[in-house]
């Protein structure tokens, strides 16, 4: 099936950029960086940037649905974010409830299924209950899978996977001879999902920040200076356009 997305404002051509469902990324991961800086540039408290970023989430989820992306993973709150001042982190951890209260009907109408990856048990009750409600509410949807990475850290994920794997070896459910990359991947939070084809990071930084370190081994990276609250559907399409122009070799020729 052929689709089209508008050409970008920095392109001279007014034609449309065509692509097909068989070459669109199956899984896109996004590090949503720059909320606090967006607010400070406007003389506003950092909280305002985090709240403004919610509307960007909805726009990009709808753009991903339009492009037939299968999985979208958003880095929502990292295990390192606990180091932030308590008022800011408490505000961020209230946002999933606010986001879902406002936008869950729209996500339902777009056939989006919500999942959460990370150490969910150590989230505040109000955060955990809100996301669990959304997971249950969207369970039967079969469109885009939206992964919210909450209290997520890739090193913790790998350690947890190793502990589960070693327990299975001890219980003789798994032998060392059976262990390979595919089987190990089955112990990760992302078990059963395709690995990301494209990573987008907004905000100008060029690092992974402990995000999906195992899963991003052969992912294409796309960085932009645009701060997350300013990130538009056009920016998203720009990332897709550049991705589709790359040749993925996976170590080959």
WOLIN-V891761 format. One record per backbone hydrogen bond with DSSP energy under -0.5 kcal/mol. CO is the residue of the C=O (numbers start at 1). NH is the residue of the N-H. E is the energy in kcal/mol with one decimal. If there is no record, write none. Layout:
CO	NH	E
CO	NH	E
This chain:
1	21	-1.6
3	19	-2.0
5	17	-2.9
8	11	-1.8
15	7	-1.0
16	18	-0.6
17	5	-2.3
19	3	-3.2
20	23	-1.8
20	24	-0.7
26	70	-1.1
26	71	-2.6
27	197	-2.7
27	198	-1.5
28	73	-2.5
29	200	-2.8
30	32	-0.8
30	75	-2.6
31	33	-1.6
31	202	-1.9
33	228	-1.8
34	38	-2.2
35	39	-1.8
36	40	-2.4
37	41	-2.2
38	42	-0.5
39	42	-1.2
39	44	-2.6
40	43	-1.7
45	48	-1.5
45	49	-0.7
46	49	-0.8
46	50	-1.5
47	51	-2.2
48	52	-2.4
49	53	-1.8
51	54	-1.3
51	55	-0.5
52	55	-0.9
52	56	-0.8
53	57	-1.8
54	58	-1.7
55	59	-2.0
56	60	-2.6
57	61	-2.5
58	62	-2.3
59	63	-2.0
60	64	-2.4
61	65	-2.2
62	66	-2.4
63	67	-1.7
64	69	-2.4
65	68	-1.5
70	145	-2.9
71	28	-2.4
72	74	-0.5
72	147	-2.9
73	30	-2.8
74	76	-1.2
74	149	-2.8
75	32	-0.6
77	151	-1.0
77	152	-2.1
78	81	-0.9
79	82	-0.7
80	83	-2.0
81	84	-1.6
85	88	-0.6
85	89	-2.3
86	90	-2.7
87	91	-1.7
88	92	-2.5
89	93	-2.2
90	94	-0.6
91	94	-1.0
91	95	-0.8
92	95	-0.8
92	96	-0.6
94	98	-1.7
95	99	-3.7
96	100	-2.5
97	101	-2.2
98	102	-1.9
99	103	-3.0
100	104	-1.8
103	107	-2.4
104	108	-2.8
105	109	-2.1
106	110	-1.0
107	112	-2.4
108	111	-1.9
111	143	-1.5
113	146	-3.1
115	148	-2.6
117	150	-1.7
118	120	-1.7
119	122	-0.9
120	123	-1.9
124	128	-2.6
125	129	-3.0
126	130	-1.5
127	131	-2.3
128	132	-2.2
129	133	-2.0
130	134	-1.9
131	135	-2.5
132	136	-2.3
133	137	-2.6
134	138	-2.1
136	139	-0.7
138	141	-1.9
144	113	-3.1
144	146	-0.7
145	72	-2.7
145	147	-0.7
146	115	-2.7
146	148	-0.6
147	74	-2.8
147	149	-0.7
148	117	-1.8
148	150	-1.2
149	76	-1.4
149	77	-2.3
151	119	-2.3
152	79	-1.7
153	157	-2.3
154	158	-2.5
155	159	-2.3
156	160	-2.9
157	161	-2.3
158	162	-2.4
159	163	-2.3
160	164	-2.2
161	165	-2.5
162	166	-2.9
163	167	-2.1
164	168	-2.0
165	169	-2.1
166	170	-2.6
167	171	-2.3
168	173	-3.2
168	174	-1.2
169	172	-1.3
175	178	-1.2
175	179	-0.6
176	179	-1.0
180	184	-2.5
181	185	-2.4
182	186	-0.9
183	186	-0.6
184	187	-2.1
185	188	-1.4
188	191	-1.6
190	193	-2.4
197	220	-2.4
198	29	-2.7
199	222	-2.3
200	31	-2.8
201	224	-2.1
210	154	-2.4
210	212	-0.5
212	216	-2.0
214	217	-1.1
216	219	-1.2
220	199	-3.0
222	201	-2.1
224	204	-2.4
226	203	-2.6
227	230	-1.9
227	231	-0.7
228	231	-1.4
232	236	-2.1
233	237	-2.7
234	238	-2.1
235	239	-2.1
236	240	-2.0
237	241	-2.7
238	242	-2.4
239	243	-2.4
240	244	-2.5
241	245	-0.7
242	245	-0.8
243	246	-1.6
246	248	-0.6
247	249	-0.6
249	252	-2.2
